[in-house]
Amino acid sequence: MKSHRHTVSRRTALSAIGSTGLTLGLAPIAANAQSTAVEPPSTITQPSRSFAPDAPPNVYFWDPDVIALDDRFWGLMQPNAPIQRLWTGALWAEGPAWNAQGRYLVWSDIPNNRQMRWLEDDGHVSEFRDPSNNSNGNSFDFQGRQLSCEHLTRRVVRYELDGSVTILADNFEGKGLNSPNDVVAHPDGSYWFTDPPYGGQLYEGAPDAAGGPSNVDGLLNNRLGQPPEIGEAVRELPTATYRIAPDGTVTQVATEDDAPDPNGLCFSPDYRTLYIASTGKGPGDTGPGGMGNMYAFDVNDDGTLSNGRLFSDFMIDGVKCGPDGVRADVAGNLWCSSNAGRNVGYSGVTVWAPDGTLLGRIRIPEICGNVCFGGPKRNRLFMAASQSIYAVYVGTQGAAPA
């Protein structure tokens, strides 16, 4: 992994833009006009800026919370596009996915046991599915069908075009899954998903029945507030990453040793590399759990993985910017959600070149759980962050489907 070597200040970048006029058709900005500019406010200033739809306009040429750490980042962002909060009201927003035909964004509000939908034409937000079985990750396959990972029912499902629901996976070799987290489609018709244990808790699903790994002492009643069919499920498997073949066969492609507590995942645009975020220790884990890293694997023609390696440890300025969700753009850069805990100004999105170089960051005032590209041109980055949904137009396109 290569560390970033270029730190470009906003003022330096603006001066360079002003002197060269390379601003995607915008008028050049005089360098001397920038020399007296006041450093704009950001999420780490007091008082904090407002991201709300009715907030005062952001008049700065580069949004003050778009931070370049490598010159290449300027080409990935849109100079005059502000970061906007589109909606707030979730308990924990996750799994954003863009439906290109319907021109809407869908995401999960896991603790509230619902899926939400934002319509692009008028910004209307409504409940899309309630209950959602504490769904987490969502995506759309190449036929436009929605895929969802359900914590409560410990399964991966597909919503068919006729409105019916197909269970794609709920076990491996006869043992129940933990709580599938994120799922992506491959052009060969297969689906790949991660299975950490985060749904094995009261807040985002249901703990194990008495005696299970996440309820060893049996103090929690796993059936309170749940439908009767929740039963007496207990965790049976280590964390792992799986592939569902077109014929429905489920195989394990990465073990707990390869990528512990796997969370978000995505393919490179050519589908020759799979990236897996490995996050923190979850309920019922007996080992050390993930360390907030990301791993890369070669994807073989037979649907297996090889050459696993660390992509990044996500340490930035001495701060752990733990990845959760991840998506790739058409050039293979990775856009990763950032959970920096209480380190205000480091949560949001980190952007990485395929060689592991950190290109830049997008700061938002909430921990970001997952991201996706959308909009008619697929040039808008949507960020599901704690209680809210944020968006910013960028200068590239996401690799499809979202």
Secondary structure by P-SEA (a helix, b strand, c coil): cccccccccaaaaaaaaaaccccccccccccccccccccccccccccccccccccccccccccccccccccccccccccccccccccccccccccccccccccbbbbbcccccbbbbbbccccccccccccccccccccccccbbbbbbbcccccccccccccccccccccccccccccccccccccccbbbbcccccccccccccccccccccccccccccccccccccccccccccccccccccccccccccccccccccccccccccccbbbbbbbcccccccccccccbbbbbbbccccccccccccccccccccccccccccccccbbbbbbbbcccccccccbbbbcccccccbbbbccccccccccccccccbbbbbcccbbbbbbccccccccc
